[in-house]
Amino acid sequence: MSLRRVTGGEVVRTGFGIFARHEVRAGHVVVRLDRRTFERHRAALDRGEPVDITSEAGRTLWWASDGLYWEDEGLDAEAVGLLLWDRQRRHDARLDRLRKIRAAEEAVEGGRRARIPDEVRAFVWHRDDGRCVRCGSEGDLQFDHVIPVVKGGGVAAENIQVLCGDCNRRKSDSIV
């Protein structure tokens, strides 16, 4: 079952007052509606029901609240309404999924910590004599944030120290 949205389709009012007419235009197909027919169709649309406008060459033109559609399987108004409802439901679910994906990617981008500048690294290495400030080891050395980034620590020299891998793992994300 398929519905194809009419591109460039429109419902246009012509004339004034009691002489007003409405035209449904879908490509080369133009259907004129008198005032009473238009009002009846409008009431159905307000209730959320699609309206059968015309049939041509084995296909039917439907007018729904969000536009005009062609279908060629002889569907009734309920079936067309269900297909439109399902299309909107899938569209909304896709948008929700995309919003979640974007939020997750932005969280990852925002969560990336700033790289410790080279001049800060050089200063801290020299200040700490190229050894662990806790145990004095000279192997497996790492730059550590005294106050972790997740707790508000920055990349200033006062917040960076040299620790060996073992001391850094013991410290974990504590401030001690």
OpenMM code with the backbone's topology and positions (N, CA, C; nanometers):
from openmm import Vec3, app, unit

residues = "MET SER LEU ARG ARG VAL THR GLY GLY GLU VAL VAL ARG THR GLY PHE GLY ILE PHE ALA ARG HIS GLU VAL ARG ALA GLY HIS VAL VAL VAL ARG LEU ASP ARG ARG THR PHE GLU ARG HIS ARG ALA ALA LEU ASP ARG GLY GLU PRO VAL ASP ILE THR SER GLU ALA GLY ARG THR LEU TRP TRP ALA SER ASP GLY LEU TYR TRP GLU ASP GLU GLY LEU ASP ALA GLU ALA VAL GLY LEU LEU LEU TRP ASP ARG GLN ARG ARG HIS ASP ALA ARG LEU ASP ARG LEU ARG LYS ILE ARG ALA ALA GLU GLU ALA VAL GLU GLY GLY ARG ARG ALA ARG ILE PRO ASP GLU VAL ARG ALA PHE VAL TRP HIS ARG ASP ASP GLY ARG CYS VAL ARG CYS GLY SER GLU GLY ASP LEU GLN PHE ASP HIS VAL ILE PRO VAL VAL LYS GLY GLY GLY VAL ALA ALA GLU ASN ILE GLN VAL LEU CYS GLY ASP CYS ASN ARG ARG LYS SER ASP SER ILE VAL".split()
positions = [
    Vec3(0.0840, -0.1183, 0.0000),
    Vec3(0.0000, 0.0000, 0.0000),
    Vec3(0.0879, 0.1238, 0.0000),
    Vec3(0.0572, 0.2150, -0.0889),
    Vec3(0.1401, 0.3341, -0.0913),
    Vec3(0.0580, 0.4575, -0.1219),
    Vec3(0.1011, 0.5631, -0.0628),
    Vec3(0.0473, 0.6953, -0.0910),
    Vec3(0.1631, 0.7778, -0.1425),
    Vec3(0.1392, 0.8531, -0.2468),
    Vec3(0.2431, 0.9409, -0.2994),
    Vec3(0.1966, 1.0841, -0.2831),
    Vec3(0.2762, 1.1626, -0.2124),
    Vec3(0.2424, 1.3037, -0.1918),
    Vec3(0.2477, 1.3755, -0.3268),
    Vec3(0.1503, 1.4627, -0.3483),
    Vec3(0.1462, 1.5426, -0.4704),
    Vec3(0.2391, 1.6616, -0.4501),
    Vec3(0.3411, 1.6715, -0.5331),
    Vec3(0.4304, 1.7867, -0.5232),
    Vec3(0.3688, 1.9014, -0.6014),
    Vec3(0.3657, 2.0157, -0.5381),
    Vec3(0.3094, 2.1334, -0.6029),
    Vec3(0.1575, 2.1364, -0.6023),
    Vec3(0.0943, 2.0418, -0.5354),
    Vec3(-0.0515, 2.0411, -0.5279),
    Vec3(-0.0995, 2.1487, -0.4319),
    Vec3(-0.2202, 2.2023, -0.4592),
    Vec3(-0.2720, 2.3082, -0.3732),
    Vec3(-0.4226, 2.3163, -0.3827),
    Vec3(-0.4822, 2.3790, -0.2816),
    Vec3(-0.6242, 2.4093, -0.2805),
    Vec3(-0.6330, 2.5611, -0.2833),
    Vec3(-0.7003, 2.6141, -0.3865),
    Vec3(-0.7022, 2.7579, -0.4101),
    Vec3(-0.8458, 2.8091, -0.4113),
    Vec3(-0.8657, 2.9241, -0.3487),
    Vec3(-0.9972, 2.9881, -0.3489),
    Vec3(-1.0018, 3.0880, -0.4649),
    Vec3(-1.1131, 3.0844, -0.5381),
    Vec3(-1.1344, 3.1815, -0.6457),
    Vec3(-1.2701, 3.2473, -0.6232),
    Vec3(-1.2860, 3.3688, -0.6651),
    Vec3(-1.4131, 3.4393, -0.6509),
    Vec3(-1.4296, 3.4982, -0.5119),
    Vec3(-1.5446, 3.5672, -0.4917),
    Vec3(-1.5702, 3.6363, -0.3657),
    Vec3(-1.7078, 3.6016, -0.3125),
    Vec3(-1.7202, 3.6104, -0.1794),
    Vec3(-1.8499, 3.5949, -0.1136),
    Vec3(-1.9214, 3.4678, -0.1513),
    Vec3(-2.0509, 3.4861, -0.1884),
    Vec3(-2.1313, 3.3682, -0.2228),
    Vec3(-2.0897, 3.3064, -0.3558),
    Vec3(-2.0086, 3.3780, -0.4301),
    Vec3(-1.9608, 3.3268, -0.5590),
    Vec3(-1.8261, 3.2557, -0.5466),
    Vec3(-1.7795, 3.2408, -0.4224),
    Vec3(-1.6492, 3.1776, -0.4006),
    Vec3(-1.6521, 3.0322, -0.4464),
    Vec3(-1.5458, 2.9926, -0.5081),
    Vec3(-1.5262, 2.8536, -0.5497),
    Vec3(-1.3864, 2.8148, -0.5031),
    Vec3(-1.3668, 2.6879, -0.4905),
    Vec3(-1.2348, 2.6368, -0.4541),
    Vec3(-1.1918, 2.5384, -0.5609),
    Vec3(-1.0638, 2.5400, -0.5895),
    Vec3(-1.0076, 2.4463, -0.6857),
    Vec3(-0.8995, 2.3642, -0.6175),
    Vec3(-0.9010, 2.2356, -0.6424),
    Vec3(-0.7938, 2.1469, -0.5981),
    Vec3(-0.7093, 2.1212, -0.7214),
    Vec3(-0.5825, 2.1595, -0.7126),
    Vec3(-0.4918, 2.1465, -0.8265),
    Vec3(-0.3824, 2.0456, -0.7928),
    Vec3(-0.3712, 1.9459, -0.8785),
    Vec3(-0.2687, 1.8428, -0.8611),
    Vec3(-0.2103, 1.8127, -0.9987),
    Vec3(-0.1061, 1.8882, -1.0342),
    Vec3(-0.0476, 1.8725, -1.1669),
    Vec3(-0.1470, 1.9198, -1.2716),
    Vec3(-0.1764, 1.8336, -1.3702),
    Vec3(-0.2705, 1.8701, -1.4753),
    Vec3(-0.4162, 1.8523, -1.4328),
    Vec3(-0.4393, 1.7926, -1.3173),
    Vec3(-0.5754, 1.7687, -1.2681),
    Vec3(-0.6218, 1.8904, -1.1890),
    Vec3(-0.7376, 1.9445, -1.2289),
    Vec3(-0.7987, 2.0568, -1.1582),
    Vec3(-0.9433, 2.0183, -1.1291),
    Vec3(-0.9797, 2.0192, -1.0004),
    Vec3(-1.1157, 1.9844, -0.9609),
    Vec3(-1.1764, 2.1067, -0.8932),
    Vec3(-1.2912, 2.1510, -0.9459),
    Vec3(-1.3605, 2.2669, -0.8889),
    Vec3(-1.4619, 2.2186, -0.7856),
    Vec3(-1.4617, 2.2844, -0.6696),
    Vec3(-1.5546, 2.2497, -0.5624),
    Vec3(-1.6442, 2.3699, -0.5344),
    Vec3(-1.7744, 2.3470, -0.5296),
    Vec3(-1.8618, 2.4578, -0.4903),
    Vec3(-1.8492, 2.4789, -0.3391),
    Vec3(-1.9098, 2.5842, -0.2903),
    Vec3(-1.8952, 2.6227, -0.1493),
    Vec3(-1.9407, 2.5113, -0.0552),
    Vec3(-2.0538, 2.4518, -0.0823),
    Vec3(-2.1074, 2.3475, 0.0075),
    Vec3(-2.0171, 2.2243, 0.0097),
    Vec3(-1.9713, 2.1821, -0.1058),
    Vec3(-1.8818, 2.0658, -0.1123),
    Vec3(-1.7514, 2.0958, -0.0385),
    Vec3(-1.6994, 2.2156, -0.0612),
    Vec3(-1.5751, 2.2546, 0.0071),
    Vec3(-1.5953, 2.2519, 0.1588),
    Vec3(-1.7055, 2.3075, 0.2083),
    Vec3(-1.7324, 2.3107, 0.3527),
    Vec3(-1.7475, 2.1697, 0.4088),
    Vec3(-1.8125, 2.0813, 0.3331),
    Vec3(-1.8271, 1.9424, 0.3766),
    Vec3(-1.6896, 1.8740, 0.3863),
    Vec3(-1.6061, 1.8959, 0.2842),
    Vec3(-1.4703, 1.8396, 0.2858),
    Vec3(-1.3889, 1.8986, 0.4003),
    Vec3(-1.4024, 2.0287, 0.4208),
    Vec3(-1.3268, 2.0965, 0.5275),
    Vec3(-1.3645, 2.0398, 0.6641),
    Vec3(-1.4944, 2.0126, 0.6848),
    Vec3(-1.5402, 1.9558, 0.8124),
    Vec3(-1.4802, 1.8166, 0.8334),
    Vec3(-1.4736, 1.7374, 0.7276),
    Vec3(-1.4129, 1.6034, 0.7378),
    Vec3(-1.2649, 1.6157, 0.7718),
    Vec3(-1.1954, 1.7095, 0.7081),
    Vec3(-1.0530, 1.7297, 0.7377),
    Vec3(-1.0327, 1.7733, 0.8820),
    Vec3(-1.1217, 1.8589, 0.9321),
    Vec3(-1.1119, 1.9040, 1.0719),
    Vec3(-1.1298, 1.7876, 1.1694),
    Vec3(-1.2051, 1.6858, 1.1287),
    Vec3(-1.2215, 1.5654, 1.2115),
    Vec3(-1.1046, 1.4686, 1.1944),
    Vec3(-1.0101, 1.5040, 1.1063),
    Vec3(-0.8936, 1.4184, 1.0833),
    Vec3(-0.9156, 1.3119, 0.9782),
    Vec3(-1.0210, 1.3266, 0.8993),
    Vec3(-1.0525, 1.2275, 0.7965),
    Vec3(-1.0050, 1.2768, 0.6604),
    Vec3(-0.9343, 1.1945, 0.5841),
    Vec3(-0.8971, 1.2339, 0.4478),
    Vec3(-1.0205, 1.2313, 0.3571),
    Vec3(-1.0179, 1.3104, 0.2506),
    Vec3(-1.1326, 1.3236, 0.1609),
    Vec3(-1.0930, 1.2807, 0.0201),
    Vec3(-1.1774, 1.1986, -0.0403),
    Vec3(-1.1601, 1.1536, -0.1785),
    Vec3(-1.2047, 1.2681, -0.2694),
    Vec3(-1.1115, 1.3239, -0.3477),
    Vec3(-1.1430, 1.4375, -0.4335),
    Vec3(-1.1883, 1.3917, -0.5717),
    Vec3(-1.1100, 1.3057, -0.6344),
    Vec3(-1.1446, 1.2578, -0.7680),
    Vec3(-1.0673, 1.1302, -0.7985),
    Vec3(-1.1151, 1.0594, -0.8997),
    Vec3(-1.0435, 0.9413, -0.9488),
    Vec3(-1.0123, 0.9640, -1.0951),
    Vec3(-0.8942, 0.9177, -1.1350),
    Vec3(-0.8513, 0.9357, -1.2732),
    Vec3(-0.7526, 0.8259, -1.3076),
    Vec3(-0.7740, 0.7575, -1.4174),
    Vec3(-0.6822, 0.6560, -1.4693),
    Vec3(-0.6418, 0.5541, -1.3629),
    Vec3(-0.7400, 0.5062, -1.2870),
    Vec3(-0.7128, 0.4016, -1.1885),
    Vec3(-0.6462, 0.4484, -1.0603),
    Vec3(-0.6420, 0.5769, -1.0393),
    Vec3(-0.5845, 0.6277, -0.9148),
    Vec3(-0.6791, 0.7315, -0.8550),
    Vec3(-0.6658, 0.7505, -0.7234),
    Vec3(-0.7544, 0.8413, -0.6518),
    Vec3(-0.6730, 0.9522, -0.5881),
    Vec3(-0.7258, 1.0734, -0.5989),
    Vec3(-0.6638, 1.1895, -0.5350),
    Vec3(-0.7315, 1.2113, -0.4009),
    Vec3(-0.6502, 1.2086, -0.2942),
    Vec3(-0.6994, 1.2293, -0.1579),
    Vec3(-0.6469, 1.3613, -0.1044),
    Vec3(-0.7336, 1.4299, -0.0315),
    Vec3(-0.6962, 1.5546, 0.0351),
    Vec3(-0.6944, 1.5244, 0.1840),
    Vec3(-0.5790, 1.5424, 0.2473),
    Vec3(-0.5646, 1.5216, 0.3909),
    Vec3(-0.5213, 1.6533, 0.4544),
    Vec3(-0.5224, 1.6567, 0.5845),
    Vec3(-0.4899, 1.7819, 0.6540),
    Vec3(-0.3495, 1.8315, 0.6221),
    Vec3(-0.2598, 1.7421, 0.5837),
    Vec3(-0.1223, 1.7854, 0.5552),
    Vec3(-0.0891, 1.7878, 0.4057),
    Vec3(-0.1881, 1.7734, 0.3189),
    Vec3(-0.1594, 1.7842, 0.1762),
    Vec3(-0.2433, 1.6924, 0.0900),
    Vec3(-0.2038, 1.6824, -0.0347),
    Vec3(-0.2729, 1.5997, -0.1337),
    Vec3(-0.1899, 1.4751, -0.1630),
    Vec3(-0.2600, 1.3633, -0.1855),
    Vec3(-0.1937, 1.2351, -0.2093),
    Vec3(-0.2640, 1.1589, -0.3203),
    Vec3(-0.1857, 1.0887, -0.4010),
    Vec3(-0.2384, 0.9945, -0.4980),
    Vec3(-0.2242, 0.8544, -0.4416),
    Vec3(-0.3248, 0.7699, -0.4660),
    Vec3(-0.3137, 0.6272, -0.4342),
    Vec3(-0.3819, 0.5497, -0.5451),
    Vec3(-0.3311, 0.4296, -0.5707),
    Vec3(-0.3830, 0.3531, -0.6847),
    Vec3(-0.4278, 0.2120, -0.6482),
    Vec3(-0.4667, 0.1930, -0.5225),
    Vec3(-0.5072, 0.0591, -0.4805),
    Vec3(-0.6532, 0.0510, -0.4384),
    Vec3(-0.7298, 0.1567, -0.4622),
    Vec3(-0.8722, 0.1536, -0.4286),
    Vec3(-0.8985, 0.1554, -0.2788),
    Vec3(-0.8161, 0.2242, -0.2020),
    Vec3(-0.8317, 0.2284, -0.0565),
    Vec3(-0.9489, 0.3176, -0.0169),
    Vec3(-1.0083, 0.2864, 0.0984),
    Vec3(-1.1134, 0.3732, 0.1512),
    Vec3(-1.0512, 0.4785, 0.2436),
    Vec3(-1.1346, 0.5701, 0.2921),
    Vec3(-1.0866, 0.6818, 0.3742),
    Vec3(-1.0174, 0.6331, 0.5016),
    Vec3(-1.0697, 0.5267, 0.5629),
    Vec3(-1.0076, 0.4757, 0.6856),
    Vec3(-0.8664, 0.4247, 0.6580),
    Vec3(-0.8488, 0.3499, 0.5496),
    Vec3(-0.7168, 0.2951, 0.5151),
    Vec3(-0.6189, 0.4080, 0.4838),
    Vec3(-0.6637, 0.5085, 0.4094),
    Vec3(-0.5765, 0.6221, 0.3788),
    Vec3(-0.5391, 0.6949, 0.5079),
    Vec3(-0.6366, 0.7145, 0.5959),
    Vec3(-0.6094, 0.7793, 0.7245),
    Vec3(-0.5077, 0.7018, 0.8064),
    Vec3(-0.5200, 0.5697, 0.8075),
    Vec3(-0.4245, 0.4862, 0.8814),
    Vec3(-0.2844, 0.4958, 0.8213),
    Vec3(-0.2754, 0.4945, 0.6889),
    Vec3(-0.1440, 0.5072, 0.6247),
    Vec3(-0.0804, 0.6425, 0.6558),
    Vec3(-0.1603, 0.7472, 0.6546),
    Vec3(-0.1075, 0.8802, 0.6880),
    Vec3(-0.0645, 0.8873, 0.8343),
    Vec3(-0.1450, 0.8271, 0.9213),
    Vec3(-0.1102, 0.8222, 1.0633),
    Vec3(0.0205, 0.7464, 1.0837),
    Vec3(0.0356, 0.6321, 1.0159),
    Vec3(0.1580, 0.5536, 1.0283),
    Vec3(0.2782, 0.6300, 0.9740),
    Vec3(0.2594, 0.6999, 0.8626),
    Vec3(0.3674, 0.7806, 0.8052),
    Vec3(0.4123, 0.8874, 0.9047),
    Vec3(0.3173, 0.9546, 0.9687),
    Vec3(0.3504, 1.0596, 1.0662),
    Vec3(0.4184, 0.9995, 1.1887),
    Vec3(0.3688, 0.8837, 1.2346),
    Vec3(0.4274, 0.8158, 1.3508),
    Vec3(0.5721, 0.7776, 1.3237),
    Vec3(0.5991, 0.7211, 1.2054),
    Vec3(0.7361, 0.6831, 1.1702),
    Vec3(0.8256, 0.8054, 1.1541),
    Vec3(0.7689, 0.9116, 1.0977),
    Vec3(0.8438, 1.0365, 1.0823),
    Vec3(0.8824, 1.0928, 1.2200),
    Vec3(0.7868, 1.0961, 1.3129),
    Vec3(0.8142, 1.1465, 1.4478),
    Vec3(0.9178, 1.0602, 1.5201),
    Vec3(0.9065, 0.9274, 1.5049),
    Vec3(1.0030, 0.8369, 1.5690),
    Vec3(1.1426, 0.8585, 1.5124),
    Vec3(1.1503, 0.8795, 1.3821),
    Vec3(1.2808, 0.9045, 1.3198),
    Vec3(1.3411, 1.0343, 1.3711),
    Vec3(1.2600, 1.1388, 1.3824),
    Vec3(1.3102, 1.2659, 1.4361),
    Vec3(1.3571, 1.2500, 1.5802),
    Vec3(1.2815, 1.1755, 1.6616),
    Vec3(1.3239, 1.1508, 1.8002),
    Vec3(1.4578, 1.0787, 1.8042),
    Vec3(1.4736, 0.9770, 1.7189),
    Vec3(1.6002, 0.9035, 1.7119),
    Vec3(1.7141, 0.9958, 1.6715),
    Vec3(1.6903, 1.0790, 1.5709),
    Vec3(1.7946, 1.1710, 1.5257),
    Vec3(1.8298, 1.2739, 1.6334),
    Vec3(1.7301, 1.3217, 1.7072),
    Vec3(1.7580, 1.4149, 1.8178),
    Vec3(1.8466, 1.3482, 1.9226),
    Vec3(1.8169, 1.2225, 1.9539),
    Vec3(1.8977, 1.1500, 2.0530),
    Vec3(2.0401, 1.1290, 2.0034),
    Vec3(2.0536, 1.0945, 1.8760),
    Vec3(2.1875, 1.0744, 1.8186),
    Vec3(2.2662, 1.2042, 1.8227),
    Vec3(2.2013, 1.3143, 1.7833),
    Vec3(2.2708, 1.4433, 1.7853),
    Vec3(2.3103, 1.4824, 1.9272),
    Vec3(2.2207, 1.4620, 2.0224),
    Vec3(2.2510, 1.4955, 2.1620),
    Vec3(2.3674, 1.4109, 2.2126),
    Vec3(2.3699, 1.2829, 2.1765),
    Vec3(2.4799, 1.1965, 2.2198),
    Vec3(2.6121, 1.2418, 2.1582),
    Vec3(2.6098, 1.2775, 2.0302),
    Vec3(2.7330, 1.3240, 1.9653),
    Vec3(2.7797, 1.4566, 2.0242),
    Vec3(2.6852, 1.5457, 2.0544),
    Vec3(2.7233, 1.6734, 2.1150),
    Vec3(2.7794, 1.6518, 2.2547),
    Vec3(2.7245, 1.5536, 2.3278),
    Vec3(2.7753, 1.5245, 2.4616),
    Vec3(2.9186, 1.4726, 2.4538),
    Vec3(2.9460, 1.3894, 2.3530),
    Vec3(3.0811, 1.3371, 2.3360),
    Vec3(3.1762, 1.4508, 2.2999),
    Vec3(3.1327, 1.5361, 2.2055),
    Vec3(3.2174, 1.6485, 2.1653),
    Vec3(3.2416, 1.7421, 2.2820),
    Vec3(3.1354, 1.7692, 2.3606),
    Vec3(3.1488, 1.8588, 2.4756),
    Vec3(3.2274, 1.7951, 2.5884),
    Vec3(3.2312, 1.6616, 2.5921),
    Vec3(3.3000, 1.5909, 2.6996),
    Vec3(3.4483, 1.5729, 2.6751),
    Vec3(3.4934, 1.6020, 2.5562),
    Vec3(3.6365, 1.5881, 2.5272),
    Vec3(3.7129, 1.6927, 2.6055),
    Vec3(3.8131, 1.6479, 2.6747),
    Vec3(3.8898, 1.7435, 2.7537),
    Vec3(3.9910, 1.8175, 2.6675),
    Vec3(4.0192, 1.9360, 2.7126),
    Vec3(4.1171, 2.0171, 2.6394),
    Vec3(4.2556, 1.9544, 2.6561),
    Vec3(4.3316, 1.9556, 2.5512),
    Vec3(4.4677, 1.9017, 2.5551),
    Vec3(4.5542, 1.9920, 2.6410),
    Vec3(4.6395, 1.9308, 2.7213),
    Vec3(4.7316, 2.0098, 2.8035),
    Vec3(4.8329, 2.0740, 2.7106),
    Vec3(4.8424, 2.2064, 2.7116),
    Vec3(4.9348, 2.2747, 2.6202),
    Vec3(5.0798, 2.2293, 2.6420),
    Vec3(5.1578, 2.2299, 2.5343),
    Vec3(5.2976, 2.1856, 2.5394),
    Vec3(5.3791, 2.2653, 2.6407),
    Vec3(5.3561, 2.3972, 2.6478),
    Vec3(5.4351, 2.4781, 2.7421),
    Vec3(5.4013, 2.4428, 2.8872),
    Vec3(5.2755, 2.4050, 2.9151),
    Vec3(5.2378, 2.3617, 3.0505),
    Vec3(5.3027, 2.2273, 3.0807),
    Vec3(5.3002, 2.1358, 2.9849),
    Vec3(5.3658, 2.0053, 3.0037),
    Vec3(5.5142, 2.0230, 3.0359),
    Vec3(5.5805, 2.1089, 2.9574),
    Vec3(5.7240, 2.1315, 2.9793),
    Vec3(5.7487, 2.1906, 3.1182),
    Vec3(5.6676, 2.2877, 3.1572),
    Vec3(5.6830, 2.3512, 3.2877),
    Vec3(5.6639, 2.2501, 3.4006),
    Vec3(5.5539, 2.1702, 3.3922),
    Vec3(5.5232, 2.0715, 3.4969),
    Vec3(5.6320, 1.9637, 3.5023),
    Vec3(5.6796, 1.9181, 3.3874),
    Vec3(5.7860, 1.8164, 3.3839),
    Vec3(5.9107, 1.8679, 3.4544),
    Vec3(5.9445, 1.9917, 3.4246),
    Vec3(6.0628, 2.0524, 3.4871),
    Vec3(6.0382, 2.0742, 3.6377),
    Vec3(5.9225, 2.1253, 3.6745),
    Vec3(5.8886, 2.1518, 3.8151),
    Vec3(5.8920, 2.0225, 3.8975),
    Vec3(5.8398, 1.9121, 3.8414),
    Vec3(5.8317, 1.7853, 3.9154),
    Vec3(5.9547, 1.6973, 3.8928),
    Vec3(6.0592, 1.7528, 3.8328),
    Vec3(6.1863, 1.6840, 3.8103),
    Vec3(6.1721, 1.5542, 3.7309),
    Vec3(6.0704, 1.5433, 3.6448),
    Vec3(6.0551, 1.4258, 3.5592),
    Vec3(6.0362, 1.2972, 3.6366),
    Vec3(5.9732, 1.3040, 3.7525),
    Vec3(5.9431, 1.1833, 3.8304),
    Vec3(5.8084, 1.1967, 3.8997),
    Vec3(5.7550, 1.0841, 3.9451),
    Vec3(5.6249, 1.0803, 4.0121),
    Vec3(5.6313, 1.1616, 4.1405),
    Vec3(5.5354, 1.2525, 4.1602),
    Vec3(5.5350, 1.3362, 4.2807),
    Vec3(5.4945, 1.2585, 4.4045),
    Vec3(5.4418, 1.1382, 4.3904),
    Vec3(5.4000, 1.0588, 4.5067),
    Vec3(5.5076, 0.9580, 4.5481),
    Vec3(5.5590, 0.8808, 4.4506),
    Vec3(5.6516, 0.7740, 4.4884),
    Vec3(5.7933, 0.7951, 4.4348),
    Vec3(5.8125, 0.8966, 4.3503),
    Vec3(5.9451, 0.9259, 4.2967),
    Vec3(5.9864, 0.8385, 4.1798),
    Vec3(5.8978, 0.7516, 4.1316),
    Vec3(5.9301, 0.6635, 4.0194),
    Vec3(5.9610, 0.7449, 3.8943),
    Vec3(6.0484, 0.6884, 3.8085),
    Vec3(6.0822, 0.7552, 3.6833),
    Vec3(6.0284, 0.6783, 3.5633),
    Vec3(5.9476, 0.5750, 3.5858),
    Vec3(5.8925, 0.4938, 3.4773),
    Vec3(5.7414, 0.5075, 3.4673),
    Vec3(5.6879, 0.4869, 3.3450),
    Vec3(5.5436, 0.4922, 3.3175),
    Vec3(5.4817, 0.6220, 3.3703),
    Vec3(5.5442, 0.7342, 3.3361),
    Vec3(5.4979, 0.8631, 3.3873),
    Vec3(5.3830, 0.9183, 3.3018),
    Vec3(5.2907, 0.9853, 3.3724),
    Vec3(5.1722, 1.0411, 3.3074),
    Vec3(5.1422, 1.1775, 3.3675),
    Vec3(5.0837, 1.2629, 3.2871),
    Vec3(5.0373, 1.3913, 3.3392),
    Vec3(4.8982, 1.3691, 3.3977),
    Vec3(4.8770, 1.4189, 3.5193),
    Vec3(4.7518, 1.3984, 3.5901),
    Vec3(4.6926, 1.5323, 3.6314),
    Vec3(4.5606, 1.5407, 3.6262),
    Vec3(4.4906, 1.6598, 3.6751),
    Vec3(4.4695, 1.6433, 3.8257),
    Vec3(4.5174, 1.7369, 3.9048),
    Vec3(4.4972, 1.7329, 4.0498),
    Vec3(4.3471, 1.7340, 4.0779),
    Vec3(4.2770, 1.8296, 4.0236),
    Vec3(4.1303, 1.8306, 4.0280),
    Vec3(4.0847, 1.7787, 3.8915),
    Vec3(4.0199, 1.6628, 3.8881),
    Vec3(3.9808, 1.6028, 3.7600),
    Vec3(3.8948, 1.6981, 3.6755),
    Vec3(3.9066, 1.6829, 3.5446),
    Vec3(3.8307, 1.7660, 3.4517),
    Vec3(3.6815, 1.7543, 3.4795),
    Vec3(3.6326, 1.6328, 3.5077),
    Vec3(3.4897, 1.6124, 3.5323),
    Vec3(3.4424, 1.6827, 3.6590),
    Vec3(3.5355, 1.7202, 3.7452),
    Vec3(3.4996, 1.7924, 3.8676),
    Vec3(3.5385, 1.9393, 3.8589),
    Vec3(3.5656, 1.9863, 3.7372),
    Vec3(3.5908, 2.1279, 3.7168),
    Vec3(3.7355, 2.1678, 3.7027),
    Vec3(3.8273, 2.0726, 3.7037),
    Vec3(3.9696, 2.1047, 3.6906),
    Vec3(4.0045, 2.1467, 3.5494),
    Vec3(4.1021, 2.2348, 3.5376),
    Vec3(4.1440, 2.2848, 3.4075),
    Vec3(4.2823, 2.2353, 3.3698),
    Vec3(4.3446, 2.3036, 3.2740),
    Vec3(4.4756, 2.2628, 3.2246),
    Vec3(4.5847, 2.3616, 3.2665),
    Vec3(4.5596, 2.4393, 3.3698),
    Vec3(4.6626, 2.5306, 3.4202),
    Vec3(4.7713, 2.4486, 3.4907),
    Vec3(4.8941, 2.4991, 3.4921),
    Vec3(5.0077, 2.4268, 3.5509),
    Vec3(4.9815, 2.3905, 3.6965),
    Vec3(4.9108, 2.4758, 3.7697),
    Vec3(4.8816, 2.4475, 3.9111),
    Vec3(4.7932, 2.3246, 3.9294),
    Vec3(4.7207, 2.2845, 3.8256),
    Vec3(4.6306, 2.1703, 3.8349),
    Vec3(4.6873, 2.0449, 3.7691),
    Vec3(4.8104, 2.0495, 3.7220),
    Vec3(4.8716, 1.9344, 3.6550),
    Vec3(4.9908, 1.8871, 3.7374),
    Vec3(5.0054, 1.7555, 3.7470),
    Vec3(5.1201, 1.6959, 3.8165),
    Vec3(5.1653, 1.5727, 3.7402),
    Vec3(5.2868, 1.5269, 3.7686),
    Vec3(5.3389, 1.4054, 3.7069),
    Vec3(5.3196, 1.2916, 3.8068),
    Vec3(5.2543, 1.1835, 3.7607),
    Vec3(5.2359, 1.0629, 3.8414),
    Vec3(5.2760, 0.9419, 3.7580),
    Vec3(5.3220, 0.8369, 3.8257),
    Vec3(5.3454, 0.7108, 3.7548),
    Vec3(5.2095, 0.6442, 3.7327),
    Vec3(5.2027, 0.5460, 3.6452),
    Vec3(5.0773, 0.4787, 3.6136),
    Vec3(5.0091, 0.4198, 3.7357),
    Vec3(5.0877, 0.3544, 3.8264),
    Vec3(5.0279, 0.2931, 3.9456),
    Vec3(4.9653, 0.3990, 4.0359),
    Vec3(5.0378, 0.5075, 4.0627),
    Vec3(4.9852, 0.6128, 4.1499),
    Vec3(4.8640, 0.6806, 4.0857),
    Vec3(4.8675, 0.6984, 3.9550),
    Vec3(4.7558, 0.7623, 3.8846),
    Vec3(4.6305, 0.6751, 3.8931),
    Vec3(4.6449, 0.5438, 3.8782),
    Vec3(4.5298, 0.4537, 3.8893),
    Vec3(4.4767, 0.4495, 4.0309),
    Vec3(4.5659, 0.4534, 4.1306),
    Vec3(4.5198, 0.4556, 4.2701),
    Vec3(4.4434, 0.5834, 4.2999),
    Vec3(4.4924, 0.6932, 4.2469),
    Vec3(4.4281, 0.8221, 4.2691),
    Vec3(4.2918, 0.8237, 4.2000),
    Vec3(4.2823, 0.7635, 4.0818),
    Vec3(4.1610, 0.7585, 4.0015),
    Vec3(4.1079, 0.8994, 3.9790),
    Vec3(3.9806, 0.9244, 4.0137),
    Vec3(3.9250, 1.0581, 3.9911),
    Vec3(3.9074, 1.1357, 4.1223),
    Vec3(3.9830, 1.0959, 4.2242),
    Vec3(3.9740, 1.1680, 4.3512),
    Vec3(4.0571, 1.2966, 4.3430),
    Vec3(4.0386, 1.3832, 4.4411),
    Vec3(4.1082, 1.5120, 4.4421),
    Vec3(4.2298, 1.5083, 4.5339),
    Vec3(4.2526, 1.3971, 4.5977),
    Vec3(4.3622, 1.3890, 4.6950),
    Vec3(4.4959, 1.3884, 4.6267),
] * unit.nanometer
topology = app.Topology()
chain = topology.addChain("A")
for resn in residues:
    res = topology.addResidue(resn, chain)
    for name in ("N", "CA", "C"):
        topology.addAtom(name, app.Element.getBySymbol(name[0]), res)
